[in-house]
Amino acid sequence: MTTLIAGGDSFVYGKELKDCQWGLTHSLSTFPALLSKTYNLEYNCTAIPGYSNSAIARSVINSCLSVKDKVVLVTWTYTDRFEFSTEFSIVRQLPHRSNVWYGISPSNLDRNREYYPEFIDMVDKFLKYTGLTNYYRFYTTIKEILYLQYFLKQNKIPYLFTSADNAICFQNTEEILKYDDNVFTLRNMLNEIDWNNWFLFPNKDVDWLSTKNPLGFFQWAKQNRYKFGPEFHPLEEAHMSAHNIIKDRFNELVIQNNFKN
């Protein structure tokens, strides 16, 4: 039986959905899980809340190497999340989480500042001088997308990419290219992304194929006034609606290509 390997962060893990038990079990009510039901696939969720794009790519590849018959759906996350390999014993063990990587972002520093001041001091300086510069955020994000894209294509694994946040849609390339270097690194990398294997959430009442300003799942759910939990995660109705508008594209790119292989 074919397995759907789903990569992402808390949106794919299903945090705040009724059937999700944080740290124990992911939800089966997210749009990737619903797609697995629709197309009679086994479901392998590699997502963990707070995951960076680096963690998403790595966890999906690890699962691909351990599953024989598979297809992939990835929901890329925010550009201001990073990872460090560290000797600090600060990573709580969860499914799919490596014990040598620690994810950081501006929003999760305060909880560890008191206990790991030296590590957090280093992270503070990294974010201030490097991590949160526009060029570095875009460069590292595109690099992870291409890394996974090349792996999946090389191994002939059918896949679909989408995004949780607007910044990953990369359709307004002129805005991104304002931060490019003098050898056009960002432009060259953007040109390598295969947009034929993406689903981009549309603006309200606009077909996704026609949208000029695509949205991430979060912004799309907000624009369509779906209910959110206290921690700002779209709830069950949003996931069901996302499943409904993605399923045809998923069938075209993933299910049908899997039969061809």
C-alpha positions in Angstrom: 0.0 0.0 0.0 1.3 3.4 -0.9 2.2 5.8 2.0 1.7 9.5 2.0 4.7 11.1 3.7 3.6 14.6 5.0 6.2 17.2 6.0 5.6 20.5 7.8 5.2 22.1 11.2 2.3 22.6 13.6 -0.2 23.1 10.8 0.5 19.6 9.5 0.9 18.1 12.9 -2.5 19.4 13.7 -1.9 21.4 16.8 -5.1 22.6 18.5 -7.2 20.1 16.5 -9.5 18.0 18.7 -7.8 14.6 17.9 -4.2 15.9 18.4 -2.4 15.1 21.6 0.7 17.3 21.6 3.9 15.2 22.1 2.0 12.0 21.7 -0.1 11.8 18.5 -0.5 14.0 15.5 -4.0 14.8 14.2 -5.8 12.9 11.5 -8.0 15.9 10.7 -5.4 18.0 8.9 -5.6 18.4 5.1 -2.7 16.1 4.4 -4.3 13.4 6.6 -7.6 13.9 4.9 -6.0 13.5 1.5 -4.5 10.2 2.6 -8.0 9.0 3.5 -9.5 10.2 0.2 -7.0 8.4 -1.8 -6.7 5.3 0.4 -3.0 5.9 1.4 -1.1 5.0 4.6 -0.2 8.1 6.5 3.2 9.0 7.8 3.3 12.5 9.4 6.9 13.8 9.9 5.7 17.2 11.0 6.6 18.7 14.4 5.4 22.0 15.7 8.1 24.6 15.4 10.0 22.8 12.6 12.2 24.9 10.3 12.3 24.3 6.6 15.7 22.5 7.1 14.0 20.1 9.6 11.1 19.5 7.2 13.4 18.6 4.3 15.6 16.3 6.5 12.6 14.5 8.1 10.9 13.9 4.8 14.1 12.5 3.2 14.7 10.2 6.2 11.1 8.8 5.9 11.4 8.4 2.2 14.5 6.3 2.7 12.7 4.0 5.1 9.4 3.6 3.2 9.3 1.5 0.0 6.2 2.8 -1.9 5.5 6.5 -1.1 4.3 9.8 -2.3 5.0 13.2 -0.6 3.2 16.3 0.4 5.2 19.2 2.0 3.8 22.3 3.6 6.8 24.7 3.9 7.0 27.0 6.9 8.2 30.4 7.9 11.6 31.8 6.8 12.7 32.9 10.2 13.2 29.5 11.7 16.7 28.0 11.8 18.5 25.0 13.3 21.7 24.4 15.1 23.5 21.2 15.8 24.5 21.6 19.5 25.9 19.6 22.4 23.4 21.1 24.8 20.9 18.5 26.0 17.9 20.6 25.4 15.8 18.8 22.8 12.8 16.9 24.2 12.5 13.7 22.3 9.5 13.5 20.0 8.7 11.3 17.0 10.9 12.1 14.0 13.0 14.7 15.9 16.7 14.3 15.8 18.6 14.5 19.1 21.4 16.6 17.6 19.4 19.5 16.1 17.8 22.4 18.0 15.3 24.6 16.2 15.1 28.3 17.0 13.1 31.3 15.9 12.6 34.8 17.5 9.4 33.5 19.1 10.9 30.7 21.1 14.0 32.2 22.7 12.6 33.5 25.9 11.6 30.1 27.2 15.2 28.9 27.1 17.1 32.0 27.9 17.1 31.4 31.7 18.3 27.8 31.4 20.8 28.1 28.5 22.2 31.6 28.6 25.4 30.9 26.6 23.5 29.1 23.8 20.8 31.7 23.6 23.3 34.5 23.6 24.9 32.9 20.6 21.5 32.6 18.9 20.7 36.2 19.7 23.8 37.3 17.9 23.2 35.0 14.9 19.6 36.3 14.4 20.7 39.9 14.8 23.6 39.9 12.4 22.8 37.0 10.0 19.6 35.0 10.4 17.0 37.7 10.1 18.6 39.5 7.2 16.3 39.3 4.2 18.9 37.8 1.9 19.9 35.0 4.3 16.3 34.1 5.1 15.4 33.7 1.4 18.6 32.0 0.5 18.3 29.3 3.1 14.6 28.7 2.4 15.1 28.3 -1.3 18.1 26.1 -0.7 16.0 23.7 1.4 13.2 23.6 -1.2 15.6 22.8 -4.0 17.4 20.2 -1.8 14.2 18.3 -1.3 12.9 18.9 -4.9 16.1 17.4 -6.4 16.0 14.4 -4.0 12.4 13.6 -4.9 12.9 14.0 -8.6 16.1 12.0 -8.6 14.3 9.2 -6.9 11.1 9.5 -9.0 8.9 10.1 -5.9 5.7 11.9 -6.8 5.2 15.0 -4.7 3.3 18.2 -4.1 4.6 21.3 -2.4 2.5 24.0 -0.7 3.1 26.6 2.0 1.9 27.7 5.4 3.0 31.3 4.9 3.0 33.9 2.1 6.7 34.3 2.1 7.3 30.8 0.7 5.1 31.4 -2.3 7.8 33.4 -4.1 5.5 34.7 -6.8 6.4 38.3 -6.2 10.0 37.7 -7.2 10.9 41.3 -7.7 10.4 41.9 -4.0 12.8 39.0 -3.2 15.3 40.0 -5.9 15.8 43.5 -4.2 18.0 41.6 -1.7 20.0 39.6 -4.3 23.8 39.6 -4.5 25.9 40.8 -7.4 26.1 37.3 -9.0 22.3 36.8 -9.0 22.3 33.9 -6.6 18.6 34.3 -5.5 17.5 34.7 -9.1 19.3 31.6 -10.3 17.9 29.6 -7.4 14.4 30.8 -7.9 14.6 29.8 -11.6 15.3 26.2 -10.5 12.1 25.8 -8.5 9.6 23.6 -10.4 6.3 25.5 -9.9 4.5 22.8 -11.8 4.6 20.7 -8.6 3.1 23.3 -6.3 -0.4 24.2 -5.0 -0.7 27.8 -4.1 -3.7 28.9 -2.0 -5.8 31.5 -3.8 -7.2 34.8 -2.8 -10.9 34.6 -1.8 -13.2 33.5 -4.6 -10.3 33.2 -7.1 -9.4 29.9 -8.7 -5.9 28.9 -7.5 -4.7 28.6 -11.1 -5.7 32.2 -11.8 -4.4 33.9 -8.6 -1.7 36.5 -9.0 -1.1 36.9 -5.2 -1.1 33.4 -3.7 -1.5 32.9 0.0 -0.1 30.5 2.5 -2.5 28.2 4.3 -2.5 30.4 7.4 -3.3 33.6 5.4 -5.9 31.8 3.3 -7.7 30.5 6.3 -7.7 33.9 7.9 -9.0 35.6 4.8 -11.8 33.1 4.5 -12.7 33.7 8.2 -12.3 30.1 9.4 -12.1 29.5 13.1 -8.7 29.5 14.8 -7.5 28.1 18.1 -6.1 30.3 20.9 -2.6 29.7 19.5 -3.6 30.9 16.0 -3.9 27.5 14.3 -6.7 27.0 11.8 -9.2 24.5 13.0 -11.0 21.5 11.4 -13.3 23.4 9.0 -10.3 25.1 7.4 -8.4 21.8 7.0 -11.5 20.2 5.4 -11.9 23.1 3.0 -8.2 23.1 2.2 -8.5 19.3 1.4 -11.4 20.1 -0.9 -9.5 22.6 -3.0 -6.2 20.7 -3.1 -7.5 17.2 -3.8 -7.8 17.5 -7.6 -4.3 18.9 -7.9 -3.0 16.3 -5.5 -4.6 13.6 -7.7 -3.2 15.0 -10.9 0.4 15.4 -9.7 0.8 12.7 -7.0 -1.7 9.9 -7.4 -1.7 9.7 -11.2 2.1 10.0 -11.3 2.5 7.3 -8.8 0.5 4.9 -11.0 2.8 5.8 -13.9 5.9 4.9 -11.9 
